[in-house]
Amino acid sequence: MCELFGLSCNKPVGVKFTWRGFLKRGEKHRDGWGIAFYPDGRSACIIKEPKPSVTSPMASFLKSTDFVRSKVVISHVRKASKGSITYSNTHPFVRELFGREWVFAHNGTLRGQLPEPRFYEPVGETDSERAFCVIMDRLRELGKDANHDEIRRVIEATAKEFSELGGFNFLMSDGERLYAFWSCHTSLYYLVRVPPHQEIARLKDEDFEIDLSELKGPDEMAVLVATTPLTDEHWTHFPRRKLLVFKNGLLELSEKARRVLAFIRRAPHRVAIRNIATGTGLELEEATKIVLELKSLGLLRQDRRDVVGPKHPDATYFTEPRVRAFIDVMLSCSE
């Protein structure tokens, strides 16, 4: 099994602390490591090797310096399942589309026949790179003027299609947004960091801790994604087979989802779904669907005093206390 690491931030940042813990996992995933970041926001810098990260002088240098600075970072440590241990089979992969370089890294094994790419061709032998080429073909077919909703729809539909063939957890970016998908294979988590940064964070893989108030600027926001939690902070598990999109250190939500979240956040007490529907002007069925989606994202919690199920109109919800600062920032940025 490979492991993934991703970062979305509202300003270029270094990754020395958390990435240090991620590279430690190269002790078990010894068939290669790589990192991609965007020095100028559009073109990707890719550094990778078909060797263990824990014995790599290059990886050691990168985690001890501030060379990697970006608003988006994608990293991968590999345990080969398909394809030989070569540079061409090492993640992340990169392709250009309409003046931007897209980066992709995958965890899992696809068992079955993937569609043949039409325009983009794999260089190596992995199912990961072939799947990436198919996704890029489909984005290319949308045309240069496709909006973000269309791009998101194509990526998510293809991800769901490929997840029927096996494990298809992946991170993908165009330098502006970080796309992340969990196919129900192994696991995938995300962590939010917003001001005020006052926690002491400890890496899970080694005896090392750091004061985030010293590490992070007062206006710096970040979302981290990893196969398994890298620190002792509050990580949220991904929802099943749903594409999450992060931009500038925030989770992107639909207008209706933001409306529901804002209504619940402003309420002084727990709120029933039927009242949420009335207060937001949504049909009960649609409000229920959105509430359950926000719950799956770790943003809402059902009151444990309820005697009804999560879909019942009388089920009551409130915002997750541990991420209220993150919710407040998301809502303020969408106003």
C-alpha positions as a Python dict, from the first residue, in 0.01 Angstrom:
ca = {
    (1, 'M'): (0, 0, 0),
    (2, 'C'): (123, 349, -88),
    (3, 'E'): (57, 661, 117),
    (4, 'L'): (-52, 1009, 16),
    (5, 'F'): (12, 1357, 155),
    (6, 'G'): (-141, 1682, 33),
    (7, 'L'): (-150, 2048, 136),
    (8, 'S'): (-366, 2344, 40),
    (9, 'C'): (-288, 2685, 193),
    (10, 'N'): (-387, 3048, 141),
    (11, 'K'): (-22, 3152, 97),
    (12, 'P'): (303, 2976, 6),
    (13, 'V'): (429, 2778, 304),
    (14, 'G'): (698, 2527, 389),
    (15, 'V'): (621, 2168, 484),
    (16, 'K'): (921, 2072, 695),
    (17, 'F'): (726, 1970, 1005),
    (18, 'T'): (438, 1751, 884),
    (19, 'W'): (620, 1624, 574),
    (20, 'R'): (900, 1506, 804),
    (21, 'G'): (651, 1266, 963),
    (22, 'F'): (520, 1156, 622),
    (23, 'L'): (865, 1068, 488),
    (24, 'K'): (919, 848, 793),
    (25, 'R'): (661, 613, 642),
    (26, 'G'): (911, 531, 370),
    (27, 'E'): (1046, 272, 614),
    (28, 'K'): (753, 48, 512),
    (29, 'H'): (688, 191, 165),
    (30, 'R'): (1036, 153, 18),
    (31, 'D'): (977, 153, -358),
    (32, 'G'): (995, 526, -418),
    (33, 'W'): (898, 870, -300),
    (34, 'G'): (810, 1198, -465),
    (35, 'I'): (685, 1549, -404),
    (36, 'A'): (521, 1805, -634),
    (37, 'F'): (469, 2174, -564),
    (38, 'Y'): (401, 2495, -754),
    (39, 'P'): (667, 2767, -718),
    (40, 'D'): (467, 3007, -940),
    (41, 'G'): (117, 2866, -897),
    (42, 'R'): (93, 2720, -1250),
    (43, 'S'): (401, 2512, -1331),
    (44, 'A'): (487, 2211, -1116),
    (45, 'C'): (824, 2124, -970),
    (46, 'I'): (851, 1743, -936),
    (47, 'I'): (1122, 1577, -728),
    (48, 'K'): (1108, 1197, -701),
    (49, 'E'): (1325, 889, -672),
    (50, 'P'): (1264, 513, -703),
    (51, 'K'): (1427, 451, -365),
    (52, 'P'): (1324, 466, 4),
    (53, 'S'): (1266, 818, 133),
    (54, 'V'): (1431, 731, 465),
    (55, 'T'): (1767, 661, 296),
    (56, 'S'): (1751, 939, 35),
    (57, 'P'): (1999, 1229, 70),
    (58, 'M'): (1765, 1440, -143),
    (59, 'A'): (1464, 1376, 84),
    (60, 'S'): (1681, 1448, 387),
    (61, 'F'): (1792, 1779, 234),
    (62, 'L'): (1436, 1884, 144),
    (63, 'K'): (1293, 1817, 490),
    (64, 'S'): (1573, 2019, 652),
    (65, 'T'): (1533, 2329, 433),
    (66, 'D'): (1259, 2564, 313),
    (67, 'F'): (1312, 2476, -54),
    (68, 'V'): (958, 2338, -88),
    (69, 'R'): (731, 2642, -54),
    (70, 'S'): (392, 2647, -221),
    (71, 'K'): (18, 2694, -174),
    (72, 'V'): (-35, 2337, -298),
    (73, 'V'): (181, 2031, -229),
    (74, 'I'): (128, 1666, -323),
    (75, 'S'): (359, 1391, -199),
    (76, 'H'): (367, 1011, -222),
    (77, 'V'): (560, 715, -84),
    (78, 'R'): (529, 398, -290),
    (79, 'K'): (494, 29, -224),
    (80, 'A'): (480, -118, -573),
    (81, 'S'): (184, -335, -676),
    (82, 'K'): (195, -280, -1054),
    (83, 'G'): (497, -167, -1250),
    (84, 'S'): (867, -203, -1179),
    (85, 'I'): (1063, 14, -938),
    (86, 'T'): (1173, 284, -1181),
    (87, 'Y'): (1164, 661, -1203),
    (88, 'S'): (887, 654, -1465),
    (89, 'N'): (663, 455, -1229),
    (90, 'T'): (726, 682, -930),
    (91, 'H'): (452, 926, -825),
    (92, 'P'): (355, 1208, -862),
    (93, 'F'): (287, 1229, -1237),
    (94, 'V'): (243, 1552, -1429),
    (95, 'R'): (66, 1660, -1751),
    (96, 'E'): (-3, 2003, -1905),
    (97, 'L'): (-352, 2121, -1995),
    (98, 'F'): (-446, 2467, -2126),
    (99, 'G'): (-139, 2639, -1979),
    (100, 'R'): (-142, 2468, -1639),
    (101, 'E'): (44, 2163, -1518),
    (102, 'W'): (-171, 1905, -1341),
    (103, 'V'): (-20, 1669, -1083),
    (104, 'F'): (-156, 1331, -971),
    (105, 'A'): (-67, 1070, -706),
    (106, 'H'): (-263, 750, -635),
    (107, 'N'): (-298, 491, -359),
    (108, 'G'): (-452, 152, -441),
    (109, 'T'): (-456, -112, -712),
    (110, 'L'): (-703, -121, -1002),
    (111, 'R'): (-802, -471, -1110),
    (112, 'G'): (-966, -459, -1449),
    (113, 'Q'): (-938, -297, -1789),
    (114, 'L'): (-903, 79, -1791),
    (115, 'P'): (-1013, 278, -2096),
    (116, 'E'): (-744, 352, -2351),
    (117, 'P'): (-619, 712, -2331),
    (118, 'R'): (-681, 910, -2649),
    (119, 'F'): (-443, 1203, -2624),
    (120, 'Y'): (-228, 1165, -2312),
    (121, 'E'): (-4, 858, -2310),
    (122, 'P'): (149, 687, -2005),
    (123, 'V'): (528, 688, -1986),
    (124, 'G'): (551, 409, -1727),
    (125, 'E'): (364, 86, -1657),
    (126, 'T'): (137, 174, -1365),
    (127, 'D'): (-241, 169, -1359),
    (128, 'S'): (-210, 497, -1166),
    (129, 'E'): (-55, 690, -1454),
    (130, 'R'): (-294, 535, -1707),
    (131, 'A'): (-594, 641, -1496),
    (132, 'F'): (-448, 993, -1471),
    (133, 'C'): (-412, 1009, -1851),
    (134, 'V'): (-778, 912, -1897),
    (135, 'I'): (-890, 1181, -1651),
    (136, 'M'): (-679, 1439, -1833),
    (137, 'D'): (-825, 1328, -2169),
    (138, 'R'): (-1176, 1387, -2035),
    (139, 'L'): (-1084, 1729, -1895),
    (140, 'R'): (-932, 1819, -2231),
    (141, 'E'): (-1256, 1724, -2404),
    (142, 'L'): (-1440, 1982, -2190),
    (143, 'G'): (-1246, 2257, -2365),
    (144, 'K'): (-1042, 2552, -2246),
    (145, 'D'): (-1343, 2751, -2124),
    (146, 'A'): (-1492, 2483, -1898),
    (147, 'N'): (-1597, 2616, -1559),
    (148, 'H'): (-1495, 2465, -1228),
    (149, 'D'): (-1827, 2289, -1174),
    (150, 'E'): (-1781, 2102, -1503),
    (151, 'I'): (-1422, 2012, -1415),
    (152, 'R'): (-1524, 1889, -1073),
    (153, 'R'): (-1810, 1683, -1218),
    (154, 'V'): (-1581, 1505, -1466),
    (155, 'I'): (-1313, 1427, -1209),
    (156, 'E'): (-1566, 1292, -958),
    (157, 'A'): (-1758, 1085, -1215),
    (158, 'T'): (-1435, 928, -1343),
    (159, 'A'): (-1315, 863, -987),
    (160, 'K'): (-1637, 681, -904),
    (161, 'E'): (-1611, 481, -1227),
    (162, 'F'): (-1253, 371, -1157),
    (163, 'S'): (-1321, 294, -793),
    (164, 'E'): (-1541, 10, -916),
    (165, 'L'): (-1219, -154, -1036),
    (166, 'G'): (-1039, -143, -699),
    (167, 'G'): (-862, 101, -472),
    (168, 'F'): (-863, 451, -617),
    (169, 'N'): (-763, 704, -354),
    (170, 'F'): (-589, 999, -515),
    (171, 'L'): (-471, 1358, -488),
    (172, 'M'): (-475, 1586, -791),
    (173, 'S'): (-406, 1954, -851),
    (174, 'D'): (-376, 2225, -1115),
    (175, 'G'): (-179, 2448, -881),
    (176, 'E'): (-488, 2636, -769),
    (177, 'R'): (-713, 2365, -620),
    (178, 'L'): (-636, 2038, -446),
    (179, 'Y'): (-873, 1754, -541),
    (180, 'A'): (-891, 1451, -311),
    (181, 'F'): (-1095, 1130, -335),
    (182, 'W'): (-1139, 828, -108),
    (183, 'S'): (-1268, 514, -280),
    (184, 'C'): (-1333, 323, 46),
    (185, 'H'): (-993, 153, 4),
    (186, 'T'): (-776, 177, 320),
    (187, 'S'): (-830, 533, 451),
    (188, 'L'): (-791, 903, 386),
    (189, 'Y'): (-810, 1193, 637),
    (190, 'Y'): (-796, 1570, 631),
    (191, 'L'): (-687, 1821, 894),
    (192, 'V'): (-766, 2194, 910),
    (193, 'R'): (-542, 2457, 1064),
    (194, 'V'): (-679, 2808, 1106),
    (195, 'P'): (-589, 3098, 1337),
    (196, 'P'): (-530, 3126, 1624),
    (197, 'H'): (-254, 2864, 1605),
    (198, 'Q'): (-207, 2778, 1971),
    (199, 'E'): (-180, 2398, 1974),
    (200, 'I'): (128, 2188, 2036),
    (201, 'A'): (134, 1925, 1762),
    (202, 'R'): (324, 1597, 1795),
    (203, 'L'): (422, 1374, 1505),
    (204, 'K'): (282, 1021, 1536),
    (205, 'D'): (581, 851, 1374),
    (206, 'E'): (859, 994, 1589),
    (207, 'D'): (919, 1176, 1913),
    (208, 'F'): (896, 1530, 1780),
    (209, 'E'): (658, 1816, 1858),
    (210, 'I'): (622, 2178, 1759),
    (211, 'D'): (427, 2483, 1873),
    (212, 'L'): (199, 2577, 1584),
    (213, 'S'): (169, 2934, 1708),
    (214, 'E'): (538, 2972, 1627),
    (215, 'L'): (515, 2787, 1296),
    (216, 'K'): (205, 2952, 1145),
    (217, 'G'): (136, 3316, 1064),
    (218, 'P'): (-164, 3489, 1227),
    (219, 'D'): (-357, 3490, 896),
    (220, 'E'): (-241, 3153, 760),
    (221, 'M'): (-495, 2880, 683),
    (222, 'A'): (-415, 2528, 569),
    (223, 'V'): (-575, 2192, 496),
    (224, 'L'): (-363, 1879, 509),
    (225, 'V'): (-463, 1543, 359),
    (226, 'A'): (-299, 1210, 446),
    (227, 'T'): (-366, 839, 418),
    (228, 'T'): (-341, 812, 795),
    (229, 'P'): (-309, 1096, 1050),
    (230, 'L'): (43, 1233, 1078),
    (231, 'T'): (0, 1425, 1405),
    (232, 'D'): (-204, 1406, 1725),
    (233, 'E'): (-435, 1685, 1604),
    (234, 'H'): (-805, 1642, 1510),
    (235, 'W'): (-810, 1467, 1170),
    (236, 'T'): (-1142, 1402, 993),
    (237, 'H'): (-1200, 1088, 786),
    (238, 'F'): (-1310, 1141, 426),
    (239, 'P'): (-1670, 1065, 324),
    (240, 'R'): (-1731, 761, 102),
    (241, 'R'): (-1664, 810, -269),
    (242, 'K'): (-1697, 1186, -266),
    (243, 'L'): (-1454, 1426, -426),
    (244, 'L'): (-1342, 1699, -187),
    (245, 'V'): (-1195, 2018, -329),
    (246, 'F'): (-974, 2255, -132),
    (247, 'K'): (-861, 2604, -233),
    (248, 'N'): (-651, 2852, -36),
    (249, 'G'): (-663, 2631, 273),
    (250, 'L'): (-1043, 2602, 276),
    (251, 'L'): (-1297, 2336, 179),
    (252, 'E'): (-1511, 2438, -117),
    (253, 'L'): (-1884, 2393, -58),
    (254, 'S'): (-2186, 2454, -278),
    (255, 'E'): (-2391, 2770, -221),
    (256, 'K'): (-2675, 2567, -65),
    (257, 'A'): (-2438, 2377, 164),
    (258, 'R'): (-2288, 2707, 286),
    (259, 'R'): (-2639, 2838, 346),
    (260, 'V'): (-2731, 2537, 560),
    (261, 'L'): (-2401, 2548, 749),
    (262, 'A'): (-2440, 2921, 820),
    (263, 'F'): (-2797, 2873, 947),
    (264, 'I'): (-2690, 2601, 1190),
    (265, 'R'): (-2382, 2794, 1302),
    (266, 'R'): (-2591, 3102, 1387),
    (267, 'A'): (-2844, 2902, 1587),
    (268, 'P'): (-2794, 2927, 1967),
    (269, 'H'): (-2892, 2561, 2016),
    (270, 'R'): (-2924, 2238, 1819),
    (271, 'V'): (-3156, 2264, 1517),
    (272, 'A'): (-3397, 2007, 1371),
    (273, 'I'): (-3377, 1925, 1002),
    (274, 'R'): (-3737, 2044, 945),
    (275, 'N'): (-3641, 2386, 1090),
    (276, 'I'): (-3324, 2396, 882),
    (277, 'A'): (-3533, 2341, 568),
    (278, 'T'): (-3775, 2617, 664),
    (279, 'G'): (-3502, 2860, 765),
    (280, 'T'): (-3300, 2814, 445),
    (281, 'G'): (-3591, 2792, 201),
    (282, 'L'): (-3504, 2438, 91),
    (283, 'E'): (-3727, 2138, 40),
    (284, 'L'): (-3708, 1895, 332),
    (285, 'E'): (-3552, 1620, 119),
    (286, 'E'): (-3281, 1851, -13),
    (287, 'A'): (-3207, 1994, 331),
    (288, 'T'): (-3175, 1641, 471),
    (289, 'K'): (-2929, 1544, 197),
    (290, 'I'): (-2715, 1851, 262),
    (291, 'V'): (-2716, 1802, 640),
    (292, 'L'): (-2599, 1442, 599),
    (293, 'E'): (-2328, 1557, 356),
    (294, 'L'): (-2201, 1818, 602),
    (295, 'K'): (-2208, 1553, 876),
    (296, 'S'): (-1999, 1318, 659),
    (297, 'L'): (-1745, 1600, 617),
    (298, 'G'): (-1705, 1627, 994),
    (299, 'L'): (-1865, 1973, 1009),
    (300, 'L'): (-2189, 1876, 1185),
    (301, 'R'): (-2279, 1643, 1470),
    (302, 'Q'): (-2618, 1494, 1555),
    (303, 'D'): (-2728, 1549, 1913),
    (304, 'R'): (-2690, 1222, 2103),
    (305, 'R'): (-3012, 1292, 2293),
    (306, 'D'): (-3213, 1237, 1974),
    (307, 'V'): (-3442, 935, 1972),
    (308, 'V'): (-3477, 941, 1593),
    (309, 'G'): (-3240, 846, 1312),
    (310, 'P'): (-3010, 1090, 1129),
    (311, 'K'): (-3251, 1133, 834),
    (312, 'H'): (-3563, 1200, 1041),
    (313, 'P'): (-3710, 1553, 1014),
    (314, 'D'): (-3687, 1582, 1394),
    (315, 'A'): (-3317, 1485, 1404),
    (316, 'T'): (-3120, 1775, 1552),
    (317, 'Y'): (-2774, 1898, 1459),
    (318, 'F'): (-2509, 2144, 1569),
    (319, 'T'): (-2167, 2238, 1433),
    (320, 'E'): (-1872, 2023, 1536),
    (321, 'P'): (-1706, 2218, 1822),
    (322, 'R'): (-1352, 2120, 1725),
    (323, 'V'): (-1377, 2278, 1379),
    (324, 'R'): (-1592, 2585, 1453),
    (325, 'A'): (-1300, 2819, 1392),
    (326, 'F'): (-1257, 2659, 1048),
    (327, 'I'): (-1631, 2686, 978),
    (328, 'D'): (-1631, 3053, 1076),
    (329, 'V'): (-1343, 3126, 839),
    (330, 'M'): (-1510, 2937, 553),
    (331, 'L'): (-1836, 3123, 600),
    (332, 'S'): (-1668, 3464, 632),
    (333, 'C'): (-1470, 3404, 311),
    (334, 'S'): (-1786, 3315, 119),
    (335, 'E'): (-1979, 3629, 220),
}
